[in-house]
Amino acid sequence: MYGALLAACILAGCAMSATSMAPDSPVKAGQWGGPHISMTVASASTDIEFDCGRATAPGTIDTDAEGRFVTSGTFLQERPGPTTPDGPTQRPMRLSGTVRGNDMQVSIVLTDSNEDLGSFTLTFGTTPRLVKCK
């Protein structure tokens, strides 16, 4: 009797360990939107549009077992009106956040200056609400 109970406990413990060590999973592909941000996730890259800028993160964005992610990419500031031939330069950025089901929290930091561009809330399948630079 104790042998069967011990075996059941061992099997249950093994199952819990396998679940807690789930492999990374990619952020769901498709359109994510929220106030002041639009994110299009694909396997090749993620394109992000802000009110006055845009960014790209190459490759897949993988989350850990708790839904957290960190990746890098480039950010381009947009300004209203005509641009000069040399235009704005792309800057390196770090994109980090958490995904829970269809909800995402994301923060963006320019890594060359440690400038925090802000935190955003997105929902999968939601139309973004951008207010483009004037």
Secondary structure, 3 states (H helix, E strand, C coil): CHHHHHHHHHHHHHHHHHHHCCCCEECCCEEEEEECEEEEECCCEEEEEECCEEEEEECCCEECCCCEEEEEEEEEECCCCCCCCCCCCCEEEEEEEEEECCEEEEEEEECCCCEEEEEEEEEECCCCECCCCC
